[in-house]
Amino acid sequence: MNTAITHRVKRGLVLAIKTLGAASLLIGTPIAHAALGEPEKDELTFGFIKLTDMAPIAIAYENGYFEDEGLYVTIEAQANWKVLLDGVIDGQLDGAHMLAGQPLAATIGYGTKAHIVTPFSMDLNGNAITVSNDIWAQMKPNIPTANGKPVHPIKADAMKPIVDKYNAEGKPFNMGMVFPVSTHNYELRYWLAAGDIHPGFYAPHKGDTSGTIDAQALLSVTPPPQMPATLEAGTILGYCVGEPWNQQAVFKGIGVPVVTDYEIWKNNPEKVFGMTKEFTEKYPNTTARVVKALLRAAKWLDAKDNANRPAAVKILSQSNYVGADYEVIANSMTGTFEYEKGDKRSVPDFNVFFRYFATFPYYSDAVWYLTQMRRWGQISEPKSDQWYFDVAASVYRPDIYKKAALELIEEGTMTAADFPEFELETGFRSPQKHFIDNIVYDGTAPNTYLKKFPIGLKDETL
């Protein structure tokens, strides 16, 4: 936690976290630091989806950080998020680049049931919402301008009259997201609902996992690399996806990114590195060494104000990684973002891999995802605050992270300043204010947070 936070606030967070139970009391509880032993398993296979935020895995491999830890890693692109998750569960993959919601959903049994944990958060931000040229043309009259350009952030209010018109004419307003428990689904829903557009509820207890109950905009799954082609075909009118697939729409001239997730929720957590709980318990040294390598990669990616990003883009543009053109990936990865063709703006934090303690697996990040699962009905019934805390502590593993971090500090590879102040860290961020609807999120009070939303489930069951 930032040392600038007052002692009063710290005391309050400590009191809140004490409800979590012995397994997750203050992460900084003093323990003797013991040097890591040799890896119990040294040949590993990791999975990823072709998105720029898989970069820490690619850089750890290309820069030799895995080998420095005595690990010999094979990296394999996966067809979609379900295939990737199944690969980790059945042991074909030892770990993977995952949607932040995937370990949580699997652990609580939404979809595939398996206890997946994450000791490492891969990045902040990195997504955007893109609409077709036709929808953009209809939105533009509703958007204020300055110096001849649209004023950002663009809210879904500008799209509401168009959605209302589609609904009145009995036509579906179809949009794409990458997976039911993806950040993209929750960010798209958040943006729509903040503009008074209902994105629909799930009712898994009734066998309804479509997420379209009461929906004014219909959201469906499309794998990330297929988003531009699906938009171009007219199957969807817009989508939320990670890079480079928003910038690809700009380069192809088929759509316009209207808002980034940085504008929906500033510095939001995005992907995580997921492994089975069984793997981390069977191979604890291997797990900590994987985290060490990923931490070094993340720091390299953000070093010297993103000075290494061009080199990273060159690596990611290879077909065995993301496989998009260098210029497309660089458009966002190097600190800029292009909205409407020619409207290129400076967004230095569009991708964050290490700054702001981006790699730390905060319990409050896990709680936010769980609140959104509840808000939209993927969690069918109301849950106590304690339930949210317990699930967060069973999936997000700052204890493993701390073990790796202390080893890097001991070696002199990194310094204590690179990490949260472990002796004071509770795992909960201070209340976060930078949301597009100005609703403040406090992870220590999940049910209070849920009650703030005009659209979304609270105490009821559908």
Secondary structure as UniProt FT lines:
FT   TURN            3..4
FT   HELIX           7..17
FT   HELIX           18..20
FT   HELIX           22..24
FT   TURN            27..28
FT   STRAND          43..48
FT   HELIX           52..54
FT   HELIX           55..62
FT   TURN            63..64
FT   HELIX           65..68
FT   TURN            69..70
FT   STRAND          72..77
FT   HELIX           81..89
FT   TURN            90..91
FT   STRAND          95..99
FT   HELIX           101..108
FT   STRAND          116..121
FT   STRAND          124..125
FT   STRAND          127..132
FT   HELIX           133..139
FT   HELIX           140..142
FT   STRAND          145..146
FT   TURN            147..148
FT   STRAND          149..150
FT   HELIX           156..158
FT   HELIX           160..168
FT   TURN            169..170
FT   STRAND          174..177
FT   TURN            180..181
FT   HELIX           183..194
FT   TURN            195..196
FT   STRAND          201..203
FT   HELIX           204..206
FT   STRAND          208..213
FT   STRAND          218..221
FT   HELIX           224..226
FT   HELIX           227..232
FT   TURN            233..234
FT   STRAND          238..242
FT   TURN            243..244
FT   HELIX           245..252
FT   STRAND          255..260
FT   HELIX           261..264
FT   TURN            266..267
FT   STRAND          271..276
FT   HELIX           277..282
FT   HELIX           284..306
FT   TURN            307..308
FT   HELIX           309..316
FT   TURN            319..322
FT   HELIX           326..333
FT   STRAND          336..338
FT   TURN            341..342
FT   STRAND          344..346
FT   TURN            348..349
FT   STRAND          351..352
FT   HELIX           355..357
FT   TURN            358..359
FT   HELIX           363..375
FT   TURN            376..377
FT   HELIX           385..395
FT   HELIX           398..411
FT   HELIX           416..418
FT   TURN            422..424
FT   TURN            436..437
FT   TURN            443..444
FT   HELIX           446..450
FT   TURN            451..452
//
